């Protein structure tokens, strides 16, 4: 992660976002995250959903 672009707001809301997003995601497969900024969300998502391949 690029700590120069670290977002405290992202750290606070990543679990809430994943809670809403998870039911919409496939059980397996590859996903493309666009507009990731610091990458904090995708790091959290990938750690929580290891069955998905994140790009």
N, CA, C and O atoms as a Tripos MOL2 file, in Angstrom:
@<TRIPOS>MOLECULE
protein
  220   219    55     0     0
PROTEIN
NO_CHARGES

@<TRIPOS>ATOM
      1 N           0.8500   -1.1780    0.0000 N.3       1 UNK1
      2 CA          0.0000    0.0000    0.0000 C.3       1 UNK1
      3 C           0.8890    1.2330    0.0000 C.2       1 UNK1
      4 O           1.9720    1.2370    0.5860 O.2       1 UNK1
      5 N           0.4270    2.2530   -0.6500 N.am      2 UNK2
      6 CA          1.1300    3.5270   -0.6950 C.3       2 UNK2
      7 C           0.6970    4.3530    0.5210 C.2       2 UNK2
      8 O          -0.3980    4.9160    0.5300 O.2       2 UNK2
      9 N           1.5430    4.4240    1.5330 N.am      3 UNK3
     10 CA          1.1890    5.1370    2.7580 C.3       3 UNK3
     11 C           1.0710    6.6390    2.5470 C.2       3 UNK3
     12 O           0.4700    7.3250    3.3740 O.2       3 UNK3
     13 N           1.6270    7.1670    1.4640 N.am      4 UNK4
     14 CA          1.4720    8.5930    1.1870 C.3       4 UNK4
     15 C           0.0300    8.9350    0.8430 C.2       4 UNK4
     16 O          -0.4070   10.0690    1.0360 O.2       4 UNK4
     17 N          -0.7070    7.9550    0.3340 N.am      5 UNK5
     18 CA         -2.1090    8.1640   -0.0330 C.3       5 UNK5
     19 C          -3.0650    7.5030    0.9500 C.2       5 UNK5
     20 O          -4.2390    7.3130    0.6310 O.2       5 UNK5
     21 N          -2.5870    7.1530    2.1330 N.am      6 UNK6
     22 CA         -3.4050    6.4770    3.1430 C.3       6 UNK6
     23 C          -4.6220    7.3330    3.4900 C.2       6 UNK6
     24 O          -4.5210    8.5460    3.6720 O.2       6 UNK6
     25 N          -5.7660    6.6720    3.5740 N.am      7 UNK7
     26 CA         -7.0060    7.3710    3.8850 C.3       7 UNK7
     27 C          -7.6160    6.7970    5.1600 C.2       7 UNK7
     28 O          -7.9750    5.6210    5.2140 O.2       7 UNK7
     29 N          -7.7290    7.6340    6.1750 N.am      8 UNK8
     30 CA         -8.3480    7.2120    7.4360 C.3       8 UNK8
     31 C          -9.8220    6.8700    7.2160 C.2       8 UNK8
     32 O         -10.3380    5.9250    7.8140 O.2       8 UNK8
     33 N         -10.4980    7.6350    6.3610 N.am      9 UNK9
     34 CA        -11.9070    7.3570    6.0630 C.3       9 UNK9
     35 C         -12.0640    5.9780    5.4370 C.2       9 UNK9
     36 O         -13.0050    5.2520    5.7570 O.2       9 UNK9
     37 N         -11.1590    5.6190    4.5600 N.am     10 UNK10
     38 CA        -11.1950    4.3020    3.9430 C.3      10 UNK10
     39 C         -11.0300    3.2180    5.0010 C.2      10 UNK10
     40 O         -11.7450    2.2160    4.9880 O.2      10 UNK10
     41 N         -10.1060    3.4160    5.8970 N.am     11 UNK11
     42 CA         -9.8800    2.4400    6.9660 C.3      11 UNK11
     43 C         -11.1360    2.2550    7.8120 C.2      11 UNK11
     44 O         -11.4100    1.1490    8.2760 O.2      11 UNK11
     45 N         -11.8940    3.3200    8.0160 N.am     12 UNK12
     46 CA        -13.1180    3.2350    8.8180 C.3      12 UNK12
     47 C         -14.2680    2.5760    8.0740 C.2      12 UNK12
     48 O         -15.0900    1.9030    8.6970 O.2      12 UNK12
     49 N         -14.3510    2.7530    6.7410 N.am     13 UNK13
     50 CA        -15.5490    2.2960    6.0350 C.3      13 UNK13
     51 C         -15.3700    1.0100    5.2300 C.2      13 UNK13
     52 O         -16.3430    0.5310    4.6470 O.2      13 UNK13
     53 N         -14.1800    0.4340    5.1730 N.am     14 UNK14
     54 CA        -13.9600   -0.7200    4.3090 C.3      14 UNK14
     55 C         -14.8070   -1.9280    4.7150 C.2      14 UNK14
     56 O         -15.2970   -2.6420    3.8400 O.2      14 UNK14
     57 N         -14.9910   -2.1750    5.9990 N.am     15 UNK15
     58 CA        -15.8060   -3.3100    6.4320 C.3      15 UNK15
     59 C         -17.2730   -3.1040    6.0620 C.2      15 UNK15
     60 O         -17.9440   -4.0440    5.6370 O.2      15 UNK15
     61 N         -17.7660   -1.8890    6.2190 N.am     16 UNK16
     62 CA        -19.1630   -1.5840    5.8820 C.3      16 UNK16
     63 C         -19.3940   -1.7310    4.3760 C.2      16 UNK16
     64 O         -20.4110   -2.2800    3.9510 O.2      16 UNK16
     65 N         -18.4550   -1.2440    3.5810 N.am     17 UNK17
     66 CA        -18.5760   -1.3690    2.1270 C.3      17 UNK17
     67 C         -18.5680   -2.8330    1.7210 C.2      17 UNK17
     68 O         -19.3810   -3.2500    0.8960 O.2      17 UNK17
     69 N         -17.6590   -3.6210    2.2880 N.am     18 UNK18
     70 CA        -17.5970   -5.0390    1.9360 C.3      18 UNK18
     71 C         -18.8630   -5.7720    2.3580 C.2      18 UNK18
     72 O         -19.3190   -6.6670    1.6460 O.2      18 UNK18
     73 N         -19.4310   -5.4160    3.4830 N.am     19 UNK19
     74 CA        -20.6780   -6.0280    3.9440 C.3      19 UNK19
     75 C         -21.7930   -5.8430    2.9080 C.2      19 UNK19
     76 O         -22.5890   -6.7550    2.6820 O.2      19 UNK19
     77 N         -21.8480   -4.6730    2.2850 N.am     20 UNK20
     78 CA        -22.8630   -4.3960    1.2670 C.3      20 UNK20
     79 C         -22.5100   -5.0160   -0.0790 C.2      20 UNK20
     80 O         -23.3960   -5.4450   -0.8170 O.2      20 UNK20
     81 N         -21.2260   -5.0650   -0.3990 N.am     21 UNK21
     82 CA        -20.7560   -5.5350   -1.6920 C.3      21 UNK21
     83 C         -20.7260   -7.0680   -1.8030 C.2      21 UNK21
     84 O         -21.0300   -7.6180   -2.8610 O.2      21 UNK21
     85 N         -20.3670   -7.7430   -0.7310 N.am     22 UNK22
     86 CA        -20.1610   -9.1950   -0.7590 C.3      22 UNK22
     87 C         -21.3380   -9.9870   -1.3410 C.2      22 UNK22
     88 O         -21.1050  -10.9020   -2.1320 O.2      22 UNK22
     89 N         -22.5810   -9.6790   -0.9870 N.am     23 UNK23
     90 CA        -23.6950  -10.4500   -1.5590 C.3      23 UNK23
     91 C         -23.8340  -10.2970   -3.0810 C.2      23 UNK23
     92 O         -24.4850  -11.1200   -3.7250 O.2      23 UNK23
     93 N         -23.2400   -9.2710   -3.6460 N.am     24 UNK24
     94 CA        -23.3440   -9.0210   -5.0840 C.3      24 UNK24
     95 C         -22.2170   -9.6750   -5.8780 C.2      24 UNK24
     96 O         -22.2930   -9.7650   -7.1030 O.2      24 UNK24
     97 N         -21.1750  -10.1320   -5.1880 N.am     25 UNK25
     98 CA        -20.0060  -10.6850   -5.8550 C.3      25 UNK25
     99 C         -20.1860  -12.1670   -6.1680 C.2      25 UNK25
    100 O         -20.9370  -12.8600   -5.4810 O.2      25 UNK25
    101 N         -19.4990  -12.6570   -7.2050 N.am     26 UNK26
    102 CA        -19.5510  -14.0910   -7.4920 C.3      26 UNK26
    103 C         -18.8030  -14.8610   -6.4040 C.2      26 UNK26
    104 O         -18.0160  -14.2800   -5.6560 O.2      26 UNK26
    105 N         -19.0490  -16.1660   -6.3180 N.am     27 UNK27
    106 CA        -18.3610  -16.9620   -5.3030 C.3      27 UNK27
    107 C         -16.9040  -17.2220   -5.6780 C.2      27 UNK27
    108 O         -16.0520  -17.3620   -4.8010 O.2      27 UNK27
    109 N         -16.6190  -17.2870   -6.9670 N.am     28 UNK28
    110 CA        -15.2440  -17.4290   -7.4530 C.3      28 UNK28
    111 C         -15.1030  -16.5940   -8.7170 C.2      28 UNK28
    112 O         -16.0970  -16.1880   -9.3190 O.2      28 UNK28
    113 N         -13.8730  -16.3440   -9.1090 N.am     29 UNK29
    114 CA        -13.6380  -15.6250  -10.3530 C.3      29 UNK29
    115 C         -12.6460  -14.5000  -10.1880 C.2      29 UNK29
    116 O         -11.9780  -14.3730   -9.1620 O.2      29 UNK29
    117 N         -12.5650  -13.6870  -11.2230 N.am     30 UNK30
    118 CA        -11.6340  -12.5650  -11.2650 C.3      30 UNK30
    119 C         -12.4190  -11.2730  -11.3150 C.2      30 UNK30
    120 O         -13.3890  -11.1490  -12.0630 O.2      30 UNK30
    121 N         -11.9960  -10.3170  -10.5180 N.am     31 UNK31
    122 CA        -12.6400   -9.0110  -10.4830 C.3      31 UNK31
    123 C         -11.6070   -7.9410  -10.7740 C.2      31 UNK31
    124 O         -10.4280   -8.0950  -10.4540 O.2      31 UNK31
    125 N         -12.0460   -6.8790  -11.3710 N.am     32 UNK32
    126 CA        -11.1810   -5.7480  -11.6590 C.3      32 UNK32
    127 C         -11.6590   -4.5600  -10.8530 C.2      32 UNK32
    128 O         -12.7960   -4.1130  -11.0010 O.2      32 UNK32
    129 N         -10.7890   -4.0510  -10.0010 N.am     33 UNK33
    130 CA        -11.1270   -2.8450   -9.2660 C.3      33 UNK33
    131 C         -10.5720   -1.6620  -10.0410 C.2      33 UNK33
    132 O          -9.3970   -1.6460  -10.4090 O.2      33 UNK33
    133 N         -11.4100   -0.6880  -10.2840 N.am     34 UNK34
    134 CA        -10.9620    0.5180  -10.9900 C.3      34 UNK34
    135 C         -11.1120    1.7100  -10.0540 C.2      34 UNK34
    136 O         -11.9690    1.7230   -9.1710 O.2      34 UNK34
    137 N         -10.2740    2.6920  -10.2600 N.am     35 UNK35
    138 CA        -10.3190    3.8780   -9.4150 C.3      35 UNK35
    139 C          -9.9250    3.5630   -7.9840 C.2      35 UNK35
    140 O         -10.5620    4.0490   -7.0490 O.2      35 UNK35
    141 N          -8.8830    2.7550   -7.7920 N.am     36 UNK36
    142 CA         -8.5670    2.2560   -6.4560 C.3      36 UNK36
    143 C          -7.8510    3.2610   -5.5660 C.2      36 UNK36
    144 O          -7.7630    3.0380   -4.3590 O.2      36 UNK36
    145 N          -7.3440    4.3370   -6.1020 N.am     37 UNK37
    146 CA         -6.6680    5.3230   -5.2510 C.3      37 UNK37
    147 C          -5.5110    4.7110   -4.4960 C.2      37 UNK37
    148 O          -4.5270    4.2860   -5.1020 O.2      37 UNK37
    149 N          -5.6170    4.6600   -3.1780 N.am     38 UNK38
    150 CA         -4.5400    4.1140   -2.3520 C.3      38 UNK38
    151 C          -4.4800    2.5890   -2.4140 C.2      38 UNK38
    152 O          -3.4580    1.9980   -2.0670 O.2      38 UNK38
    153 N          -5.5560    1.9530   -2.8490 N.am     39 UNK39
    154 CA         -5.6050    0.4930   -2.8890 C.3      39 UNK39
    155 C          -6.0560   -0.1300   -1.5840 C.2      39 UNK39
    156 O          -6.0930   -1.3550   -1.4700 O.2      39 UNK39
    157 N          -6.3970    0.6780   -0.6010 N.am     40 UNK40
    158 CA         -6.7860    0.1550    0.7060 C.3      40 UNK40
    159 C          -8.0040   -0.7500    0.6430 C.2      40 UNK40
    160 O          -8.0260   -1.7960    1.2910 O.2      40 UNK40
    161 N          -9.0120   -0.3700   -0.1190 N.am     41 UNK41
    162 CA        -10.2090   -1.2070   -0.1810 C.3      41 UNK41
    163 C          -9.8920   -2.5730   -0.7710 C.2      41 UNK41
    164 O         -10.2770   -3.5930   -0.1980 O.2      41 UNK41
    165 N          -9.2030   -2.6150   -1.8920 N.am     42 UNK42
    166 CA         -8.9480   -3.9010   -2.5330 C.3      42 UNK42
    167 C          -8.0330   -4.7780   -1.6750 C.2      42 UNK42
    168 O          -8.1670   -6.0010   -1.7050 O.2      42 UNK42
    169 N          -7.1290   -4.2020   -0.9280 N.am     43 UNK43
    170 CA         -6.2930   -4.9960   -0.0200 C.3      43 UNK43
    171 C          -7.1780   -5.6780    1.0230 C.2      43 UNK43
    172 O          -7.0030   -6.8630    1.3070 O.2      43 UNK43
    173 N          -8.1060   -4.9480    1.5820 N.am     44 UNK44
    174 CA         -9.0320   -5.5070    2.5700 C.3      44 UNK44
    175 C          -9.9420   -6.5570    1.9280 C.2      44 UNK44
    176 O         -10.1400   -7.6350    2.4880 O.2      44 UNK44
    177 N         -10.4930   -6.2420    0.7570 N.am     45 UNK45
    178 CA        -11.3910   -7.1780    0.0810 C.3      45 UNK45
    179 C         -10.6740   -8.4820   -0.2590 C.2      45 UNK45
    180 O         -11.2150   -9.5660   -0.0400 O.2      45 UNK45
    181 N          -9.4690   -8.3790   -0.7900 N.am     46 UNK46
    182 CA         -8.7180   -9.5670   -1.1980 C.3      46 UNK46
    183 C          -8.3730  -10.4400    0.0060 C.2      46 UNK46
    184 O          -8.4080  -11.6660   -0.0900 O.2      46 UNK46
    185 N          -8.0440   -9.8290    1.1200 N.am     47 UNK47
    186 CA         -7.7260  -10.5990    2.3220 C.3      47 UNK47
    187 C          -8.9610  -11.2990    2.8750 C.2      47 UNK47
    188 O          -8.8690  -12.4020    3.4140 O.2      47 UNK47
    189 N         -10.1060  -10.6590    2.7400 N.am     48 UNK48
    190 CA        -11.3500  -11.2020    3.2730 C.3      48 UNK48
    191 C         -11.9900  -12.2220    2.3390 C.2      48 UNK48
    192 O         -12.6600  -13.1470    2.7960 O.2      48 UNK48
    193 N         -11.7870  -12.0580    1.0350 N.am     49 UNK49
    194 CA        -12.3930  -12.9360    0.0210 C.3      49 UNK49
    195 C         -11.3040  -13.5930   -0.8230 C.2      49 UNK49
    196 O         -11.1720  -13.2760   -2.0060 O.2      49 UNK49
    197 N         -10.5210  -14.5010   -0.2400 N.am     50 UNK50
    198 CA         -9.3870  -15.0690   -0.9640 C.3      50 UNK50
    199 C          -9.7750  -15.9560   -2.1510 C.2      50 UNK50
    200 O          -8.9270  -16.2620   -2.9890 O.2      50 UNK50
    201 N         -11.0300  -16.3700   -2.2340 N.am     51 UNK51
    202 CA        -11.4650  -17.1920   -3.3670 C.3      51 UNK51
    203 C         -11.6230  -16.3810   -4.6420 C.2      51 UNK51
    204 O         -11.7850  -16.9480   -5.7230 O.2      51 UNK51
    205 N         -11.5770  -15.0690   -4.5250 N.am     52 UNK52
    206 CA        -11.6750  -14.1890   -5.6900 C.3      52 UNK52
    207 C         -10.2880  -13.6750   -6.0540 C.2      52 UNK52
    208 O          -9.4520  -13.4250   -5.1860 O.2      52 UNK52
    209 N         -10.0660  -13.5250   -7.3410 N.am     53 UNK53
    210 CA         -8.8030  -12.9790   -7.8350 C.3      53 UNK53
    211 C          -9.0540  -11.5080   -8.1620 C.2      53 UNK53
    212 O          -9.9190  -11.1790   -8.9730 O.2      53 UNK53
    213 N          -8.2890  -10.6360   -7.5230 N.am     54 UNK54
    214 CA         -8.4710   -9.1950   -7.6880 C.3      54 UNK54
    215 C          -7.3750   -8.6330   -8.5710 C.2      54 UNK54
    216 O          -6.1970   -8.9420   -8.3890 O.2      54 UNK54
    217 N          -7.7620   -7.8120   -9.5200 N.am     55 UNK55
    218 CA         -6.8080   -7.1190  -10.3840 C.3      55 UNK55
    219 C          -7.0250   -5.6330  -10.2530 C.2      55 UNK55
    220 O          -6.3270   -4.8490  -10.8950 O.2      55 UNK55
@<TRIPOS>BOND
     1     1     2 1
     2     2     3 1
     3     3     4 2
     4     3     5 am
     5     5     6 1
     6     6     7 1
     7     7     8 2
     8     7     9 am
     9     9    10 1
    10    10    11 1
    11    11    12 2
    12    11    13 am
    13    13    14 1
    14    14    15 1
    15    15    16 2
    16    15    17 am
    17    17    18 1
    18    18    19 1
    19    19    20 2
    20    19    21 am
    21    21    22 1
    22    22    23 1
    23    23    24 2
    24    23    25 am
    25    25    26 1
    26    26    27 1
    27    27    28 2
    28    27    29 am
    29    29    30 1
    30    30    31 1
    31    31    32 2
    32    31    33 am
    33    33    34 1
    34    34    35 1
    35    35    36 2
    36    35    37 am
    37    37    38 1
    38    38    39 1
    39    39    40 2
    40    39    41 am
    41    41    42 1
    42    42    43 1
    43    43    44 2
    44    43    45 am
    45    45    46 1
    46    46    47 1
    47    47    48 2
    48    47    49 am
    49    49    50 1
    50    50    51 1
    51    51    52 2
    52    51    53 am
    53    53    54 1
    54    54    55 1
    55    55    56 2
    56    55    57 am
    57    57    58 1
    58    58    59 1
    59    59    60 2
    60    59    61 am
    61    61    62 1
    62    62    63 1
    63    63    64 2
    64    63    65 am
    65    65    66 1
    66    66    67 1
    67    67    68 2
    68    67    69 am
    69    69    70 1
    70    70    71 1
    71    71    72 2
    72    71    73 am
    73    73    74 1
    74    74    75 1
    75    75    76 2
    76    75    77 am
    77    77    78 1
    78    78    79 1
    79    79    80 2
    80    79    81 am
    81    81    82 1
    82    82    83 1
    83    83    84 2
    84    83    85 am
    85    85    86 1
    86    86    87 1
    87    87    88 2
    88    87    89 am
    89    89    90 1
    90    90    91 1
    91    91    92 2
    92    91    93 am
    93    93    94 1
    94    94    95 1
    95    95    96 2
    96    95    97 am
    97    97    98 1
    98    98    99 1
    99    99   100 2
   100    99   101 am
   101   101   102 1
   102   102   103 1
   103   103   104 2
   104   103   105 am
   105   105   106 1
   106   106   107 1
   107   107   108 2
   108   107   109 am
   109   109   110 1
   110   110   111 1
   111   111   112 2
   112   111   113 am
   113   113   114 1
   114   114   115 1
   115   115   116 2
   116   115   117 am
   117   117   118 1
   118   118   119 1
   119   119   120 2
   120   119   121 am
   121   121   122 1
   122   122   123 1
   123   123   124 2
   124   123   125 am
   125   125   126 1
   126   126   127 1
   127   127   128 2
   128   127   129 am
   129   129   130 1
   130   130   131 1
   131   131   132 2
   132   131   133 am
   133   133   134 1
   134   134   135 1
   135   135   136 2
   136   135   137 am
   137   137   138 1
   138   138   139 1
   139   139   140 2
   140   139   141 am
   141   141   142 1
   142   142   143 1
   143   143   144 2
   144   143   145 am
   145   145   146 1
   146   146   147 1
   147   147   148 2
   148   147   149 am
   149   149   150 1
   150   150   151 1
   151   151   152 2
   152   151   153 am
   153   153   154 1
   154   154   155 1
   155   155   156 2
   156   155   157 am
   157   157   158 1
   158   158   159 1
   159   159   160 2
   160   159   161 am
   161   161   162 1
   162   162   163 1
   163   163   164 2
   164   163   165 am
   165   165   166 1
   166   166   167 1
   167   167   168 2
   168   167   169 am
   169   169   170 1
   170   170   171 1
   171   171   172 2
   172   171   173 am
   173   173   174 1
   174   174   175 1
   175   175   176 2
   176   175   177 am
   177   177   178 1
   178   178   179 1
   179   179   180 2
   180   179   181 am
   181   181   182 1
   182   182   183 1
   183   183   184 2
   184   183   185 am
   185   185   186 1
   186   186   187 1
   187   187   188 2
   188   187   189 am
   189   189   190 1
   190   190   191 1
   191   191   192 2
   192   191   193 am
   193   193   194 1
   194   194   195 1
   195   195   196 2
   196   195   197 am
   197   197   198 1
   198   198   199 1
   199   199   200 2
   200   199   201 am
   201   201   202 1
   202   202   203 1
   203   203   204 2
   204   203   205 am
   205   205   206 1
   206   206   207 1
   207   207   208 2
   208   207   209 am
   209   209   210 1
   210   210   211 1
   211   211   212 2
   212   211   213 am
   213   213   214 1
   214   214   215 1
   215   215   216 2
   216   215   217 am
   217   217   218 1
   218   218   219 1
   219   219   220 2
@<TRIPOS>SUBSTRUCTURE
     1 UNK1         2 RESIDUE 1 A UNK
     2 UNK2         6 RESIDUE 1 A UNK
     3 UNK3        10 RESIDUE 1 A UNK
     4 UNK4        14 RESIDUE 1 A UNK
     5 UNK5        18 RESIDUE 1 A UNK
     6 UNK6        22 RESIDUE 1 A UNK
     7 UNK7        26 RESIDUE 1 A UNK
     8 UNK8        30 RESIDUE 1 A UNK
     9 UNK9        34 RESIDUE 1 A UNK
    10 UNK10       38 RESIDUE 1 A UNK
    11 UNK11       42 RESIDUE 1 A UNK
    12 UNK12       46 RESIDUE 1 A UNK
    13 UNK13       50 RESIDUE 1 A UNK
    14 UNK14       54 RESIDUE 1 A UNK
    15 UNK15       58 RESIDUE 1 A UNK
    16 UNK16       62 RESIDUE 1 A UNK
    17 UNK17       66 RESIDUE 1 A UNK
    18 UNK18       70 RESIDUE 1 A UNK
    19 UNK19       74 RESIDUE 1 A UNK
    20 UNK20       78 RESIDUE 1 A UNK
    21 UNK21       82 RESIDUE 1 A UNK
    22 UNK22       86 RESIDUE 1 A UNK
    23 UNK23       90 RESIDUE 1 A UNK
    24 UNK24       94 RESIDUE 1 A UNK
    25 UNK25       98 RESIDUE 1 A UNK
    26 UNK26      102 RESIDUE 1 A UNK
    27 UNK27      106 RESIDUE 1 A UNK
    28 UNK28      110 RESIDUE 1 A UNK
    29 UNK29      114 RESIDUE 1 A UNK
    30 UNK30      118 RESIDUE 1 A UNK
    31 UNK31      122 RESIDUE 1 A UNK
    32 UNK32      126 RESIDUE 1 A UNK
    33 UNK33      130 RESIDUE 1 A UNK
    34 UNK34      134 RESIDUE 1 A UNK
    35 UNK35      138 RESIDUE 1 A UNK
    36 UNK36      142 RESIDUE 1 A UNK
    37 UNK37      146 RESIDUE 1 A UNK
    38 UNK38      150 RESIDUE 1 A UNK
    39 UNK39      154 RESIDUE 1 A UNK
    40 UNK40      158 RESIDUE 1 A UNK
    41 UNK41      162 RESIDUE 1 A UNK
    42 UNK42      166 RESIDUE 1 A UNK
    43 UNK43      170 RESIDUE 1 A UNK
    44 UNK44      174 RESIDUE 1 A UNK
    45 UNK45      178 RESIDUE 1 A UNK
    46 UNK46      182 RESIDUE 1 A UNK
    47 UNK47      186 RESIDUE 1 A UNK
    48 UNK48      190 RESIDUE 1 A UNK
    49 UNK49      194 RESIDUE 1 A UNK
    50 UNK50      198 RESIDUE 1 A UNK
    51 UNK51      202 RESIDUE 1 A UNK
    52 UNK52      206 RESIDUE 1 A UNK
    53 UNK53      210 RESIDUE 1 A UNK
    54 UNK54      214 RESIDUE 1 A UNK
    55 UNK55      218 RESIDUE 1 A UNK
